Amino acid sequence: MTNEWQQTLLGEADLVKRAAATVPGMLAHPAITLDQVSRLRGHVHDCIVRLRNLLADMKLVEVDQVWIEAAQTIQYAWESLARDAAERQQSFETAILDVRHAHTDSPGGHL
């Protein structure tokens, strides 16, 4: 069982490293859509949940603190990516509200 969670943790570490290298560029891409950002947020959330479950299991079996800290570091990296994606989604939503507001403020404008 110990080897299983260690392999899982190593896989998660690799995955978050790759995500950290690609997600910021995706979020900054001018052609990204709100739907794509929403789906990305969902995938990142799934990774956070997976890490939380792994951490809980590791704590139950009282693994060495070094491994717990490694898992927490991975979790923090996912949470950082989640914040970045949430900020990008918020920028979309703000832009939509700004467009609606500008349209309703114009003479004869209505939605």
C-alpha positions, -999 to 999 in steps of 0.1 A, spaced: 0 0 0 28 24 8 44 20 -26 9 27 -42 4 61 -26 41 70 -32 36 62 -69 4 82 -69 21 111 -52 50 110 -78 24 110 -106 6 140 -91 39 158 -88 46 153 -124 11 163 -134 11 195 -114 46 204 -128 32 200 -164 1 220 -155 21 248 -140 41 250 -172 11 251 -195 -19 265 -176 -7 301 -173 -1 303 -211 -35 289 -217 -52 314 -194 -33 343 -211 -41 332 -246 -64 358 -262 -85 332 -279 -94 312 -248 -132 311 -242 -152 313 -210 -162 277 -215 -126 265 -218 -117 284 -186 -147 268 -168 -137 233 -179 -101 240 -169 -113 251 -135 -132 218 -132 -102 197 -140 -80 216 -116 -107 212 -89 -108 175 -95 -70 174 -90 -73 193 -57 -100 168 -45 -78 139 -55 -49 154 -35 -70 161 -5 -81 125 -5 -46 112 -9 -35 135 20 -62 122 42 -53 86 35 -16 93 41 -24 109 75 -46 79 84 -17 55 80 7 80 96 32 83 68 64 102 74 59 140 76 82 146 46 57 128 24 28 147 39 47 180 32 54 169 -3 17 162 -9 7 196 7 32 213 -17 15 197 -46 -19 207 -33 -8 243 -29 4 243 -65 -30 231 -77 -47 257 -55 -26 284 -70 -36 273 -105 -72 272 -93 -69 309 -82 -54 319 -115 -82 302 -134 -108 318 -111 -93 352 -118 -94 346 -155 -131 335 -153 -138 366 -132 -123 388 -159 -146 372 -185 -176 378 -163 -166 414 -156 -161 420 -193 -196 406 -200 -211 429 -174 -192 459 -188 -205 452 -223 -241 448 -211 -238 480 -191 -223 499 -220 -251 486 -243 -279 496 -220 -263 531 -214 -263 539 -251 -292 558 -266 -319 534 -275 -297 505 -262 -314 475 -247 -307 438 -243 
